[in-house]
Amino acid sequence: MDVHYRQPHVAEYFGQLSAWLTKPATMRLFETVKHQTTTISVKP
């Protein structure tokens, strides 16, 4: 675990964690609908 905690991405995460925890949480709930296909157009 010591090696993991010294990784740059983990250090960055822990560096930002306190700022994230001071803000109110936002939740988004999604429902999966079976047997339904959705097409999304993507413009380049």
Secondary structure, DSSP 8 states (H G I E B T S, - for coil): -HHHHTSHHHHHHHHHHHHHHTS----------TT---------
